[in-house]
Amino acid sequence: MSQTETFQLSLAAAEAYESKFVPALFGEWAPLVIEAAGVTTGQEVLDVACGTGVVARAAADRVGATGRVVAVDINEAMLTVARRLRPDVDWRTADAGNLPFPDSSFDAVLCQAALMFFPDRAGALREMSRVVRDTGAVAVHVWASLDSQPAYGPFVEVAARHAGPEAVDLLGSYWTMGDVGHLGELFAVAGMRVTATTRHVGTARFASIDELVKIEVESTPLVDRIGDDTYAAILADARHALAEFQTPDGEAEVPIVGHILTGRP
């Protein structure tokens, strides 16, 4: 994603993200991020770039009534959906590069599939390190590189062929933090040591290949930037490129590879 791309979504896109993309993909990863940070009952937890809040909701269930979860995002549409779904979480508008909290405010800081969108990634990690307590942990989830993705690699190629470089900017940016070594270097720059690295192969499940494409396109600003003919061409070519991931009943089961790094101050 370019330095100027804010990735602001409409409310309709945020609703689609929550109703389709979250259960198809992120629901599987949220508990893994929470486990990586060692979140337990009674803790104070921060979810950075929370989106519609799947990680924050899971964290709130984990910490219970004696704990506290704060979740921040720069996208107001995402927060509108998040507040509706879980009013007991403290949802706030904030930039990951300038977290509005004192030093050592939280026992755990979580960030799922968002670091790649920050203009200053080391700066965002430095902020996470600043607000976590000395005894706490920061857990960051990123997707593996696009060349490690057996389904999403071909899909992005299809989208780029029809929609041009902007499609790579919007869809390909998901995979730009897949180098674990580089990510570890960023943790070090931010003043953290990496204490654990986990590689996980998840499965994204969709009702069909078409639904996969629609969810991917319509959960990003790309949907507002392509015409109907381009969209139809992407759908048609994706059916062929992703045919091996279609089940006998017409559904799509797509492998997706990710990494979760745990850091401590």
C-alpha positions in Angstrom: 0.0 0.0 0.0 1.3 3.4 -0.8 2.2 5.9 1.8 -0.9 8.0 1.0 -3.4 5.2 0.9 -5.5 5.4 4.1 -7.6 2.3 3.3 -10.8 4.1 4.4 -13.8 1.9 3.7 -17.5 2.7 3.4 -19.9 1.5 6.0 -21.2 -1.0 3.5 -17.7 -2.4 2.9 -17.1 -2.6 6.6 -20.3 -4.5 7.1 -19.3 -6.9 4.3 -15.9 -7.3 5.9 -17.5 -8.4 9.2 -20.3 -10.6 7.8 -18.2 -12.4 5.2 -14.5 -11.9 5.5 -14.2 -12.3 9.3 -16.0 -15.7 9.6 -14.3 -17.0 6.4 -10.8 -16.1 7.6 -10.0 -14.1 10.7 -12.1 -16.0 13.1 -9.6 -18.9 13.0 -6.6 -16.6 13.7 -7.9 -14.4 16.5 -7.5 -17.1 19.2 -4.0 -17.8 18.0 -3.0 -14.2 18.4 -4.5 -14.1 21.9 -2.6 -17.2 22.9 0.7 -15.9 21.5 0.4 -12.9 23.9 -0.6 -15.1 26.8 -3.8 -13.2 27.5 -5.4 -14.3 30.7 -8.3 -13.4 33.0 -8.2 -9.9 34.5 -5.7 -8.4 32.2 -5.8 -5.1 30.4 -5.4 -5.6 26.6 -5.0 -3.3 23.6 -6.0 -4.4 20.1 -4.2 -2.1 17.5 -5.9 -1.6 14.1 -8.8 -3.6 15.4 -11.0 -3.5 12.3 -14.5 -4.7 13.2 -13.1 -6.2 16.3 -12.8 -10.0 16.0 -9.6 -10.1 18.1 -10.9 -7.6 20.6 -14.1 -9.6 21.1 -12.2 -12.8 21.7 -9.8 -11.0 24.1 -12.8 -9.6 26.0 -14.2 -13.1 26.4 -10.8 -14.2 27.7 -10.1 -11.4 30.2 -13.7 -11.5 31.6 -15.4 -9.0 33.8 -12.3 -8.3 35.8 -10.3 -7.4 32.8 -10.4 -4.6 30.2 -10.0 -4.4 26.4 -9.3 -1.3 24.5 -9.4 -1.4 20.7 -8.2 1.3 18.3 -8.6 1.8 14.5 -8.2 4.7 12.2 -11.2 3.7 10.1 -14.5 5.1 11.4 -16.7 2.6 9.4 -14.9 -0.3 11.0 -15.4 1.1 14.4 -19.1 1.8 13.8 -19.6 -1.9 13.1 -17.4 -2.9 16.1 -19.3 -0.7 18.5 -22.6 -2.2 17.4 -21.4 -5.8 17.9 -19.6 -5.4 21.3 -20.5 -2.2 23.2 -18.6 -3.3 26.3 -15.2 -2.9 24.6 -13.6 0.5 24.7 -13.4 1.4 21.0 -11.4 4.4 20.1 -10.3 6.3 16.9 -6.5 6.3 16.9 -3.4 6.0 14.7 -1.2 3.0 15.4 1.8 5.4 15.0 0.6 7.6 17.8 -1.3 5.6 20.4 -3.1 7.9 22.9 -2.0 6.0 26.1 0.6 6.4 28.8 3.7 4.2 28.9 3.2 0.7 30.3 -0.6 0.8 30.2 -1.4 -2.7 29.1 -0.5 -6.3 29.9 -0.8 -7.4 26.3 -0.9 -5.6 22.9 -2.3 -7.4 19.9 -2.2 -6.6 16.2 -3.8 -8.9 13.6 -3.0 -8.6 9.9 -2.5 -4.9 9.9 1.2 -4.1 10.3 1.6 -4.2 6.5 -0.7 -1.2 6.2 1.2 1.2 8.5 3.3 3.8 6.8 5.9 3.6 9.6 5.9 0.0 10.7 8.9 0.3 13.1 7.2 3.4 14.6 4.0 1.5 15.2 5.9 -1.4 16.8 7.7 1.1 19.0 4.4 2.5 20.1 3.2 -1.0 21.0 6.3 -1.6 22.9 5.9 1.7 24.7 2.4 1.0 26.0 2.9 -2.6 27.0 4.2 -3.3 30.6 7.6 -4.7 31.2 6.0 -8.0 32.2 3.7 -8.0 29.2 3.8 -9.2 25.5 3.1 -7.9 22.1 1.7 -10.4 19.6 1.7 -9.4 15.9 0.2 -11.5 13.1 1.2 -11.1 9.5 0.6 -13.1 6.3 3.4 -15.0 4.7 4.7 -13.6 1.4 2.6 -13.9 -1.7 4.9 -16.4 -3.3 4.2 -18.7 -0.3 0.4 -18.5 -0.9 -0.8 -21.3 -3.2 -4.2 -19.6 -3.9 -3.9 -15.9 -3.2 -0.8 -15.6 -5.4 -2.7 -16.7 -8.5 -5.7 -14.6 -7.5 -3.7 -11.4 -7.2 -2.2 -12.1 -10.6 -5.6 -12.4 -12.1 -6.8 -9.1 -10.4 -3.7 -7.3 -11.6 -4.1 -8.5 -15.1 -7.5 -6.9 -15.4 -7.4 -4.0 -12.9 -3.8 -2.9 -13.3 -1.1 -2.0 -10.7 -3.7 -0.5 -8.3 -5.0 -4.0 -7.7 -1.6 -5.1 -6.6 -1.3 -2.1 -4.4 -4.6 -2.9 -2.7 -4.6 -6.7 -2.7 -0.9 -7.4 -2.8 -0.1 -5.3 0.2 -1.5 -8.0 2.5 1.6 -10.1 1.9 4.4 -7.6 2.1 5.5 -8.5 5.7 6.1 -12.1 5.1 9.8 -12.0 5.7 10.1 -13.1 9.3 13.7 -12.1 9.5 12.9 -8.6 8.4 10.0 -8.4 10.9 12.3 -9.5 13.7 14.7 -6.7 12.8 11.8 -4.2 13.0 11.0 -5.6 16.5 14.6 -5.0 17.5 14.5 -1.4 16.2 11.3 -0.9 18.2 13.1 -2.0 21.4 11.6 -5.6 21.6 13.1 -9.0 21.6 11.2 -11.7 19.7 10.5 -14.6 22.1 8.4 -16.8 19.9 7.6 -17.2 16.2 4.7 -19.4 15.0 3.9 -20.4 11.4 0.4 -21.5 10.9 -1.4 -22.8 7.7 -5.0 -21.9 8.0 -8.0 -22.6 5.7 -10.2 -19.8 4.4 -13.6 -21.2 3.5 -16.0 -19.7 1.1 -19.3 -20.8 -0.5 -17.7 -20.7 -3.9 -14.8 -19.3 -5.8 -17.0 -16.4 -6.8 -17.7 -15.6 -3.2 -13.9 -15.6 -2.4 -13.3 -13.1 -5.1 -16.3 -10.9 -4.1 -15.2 -10.9 -0.5 -11.6 -10.0 -1.3 -12.6 -7.2 -3.7 -15.5 -5.8 -1.8 -13.7 -5.7 1.5 -11.2 -3.3 0.0 -11.5 0.1 -1.8 -10.8 -1.8 -5.1 -14.6 -2.4 -5.4 -15.1 1.4 -5.9 -12.3 1.7 -8.4 -13.2 -0.8 -11.0 -16.1 -1.1 -13.5 -18.5 -3.9 -13.9 -16.7 -5.3 -16.9 -13.4 -5.5 -15.1 -15.1 -7.1 -12.1 -16.7 -9.7 -14.3 -13.4 -10.5 -16.0 -11.7 -11.0 -12.7 -14.4 -13.3 -11.6 -14.3 -15.4 -14.8 -10.5 -15.8 -14.8 -10.4 -16.5 -11.0 -12.7 -19.5 -11.5 -10.1 -21.1 -13.7 -7.0 -20.0 -11.8 -8.4 -21.3 -8.5 -10.3 -24.4 -9.7 -8.1 -26.8 -7.8 -9.4 -25.3 -4.5 -13.0 -25.9 -5.3 -14.6 -28.8 -3.4 -16.9 -31.4 -5.1 -19.9 -29.5 -3.7 -18.8 -26.2 -5.3 -17.3 -24.6 -2.1 -13.8 -23.2 -1.9 -11.3 -24.2 0.7 -8.2 -22.0 0.3 -4.9 -22.5 2.3 -3.5 -19.4 3.7 -0.1 -19.1 5.5 0.7 -16.7 8.3 3.2 -15.9 11.0 2.6 -14.7 14.6 5.6 -13.1 16.4 5.6 -12.5 20.1 7.8 -9.7 21.4 8.7 -8.4 24.8 10.3 -5.1 25.9 
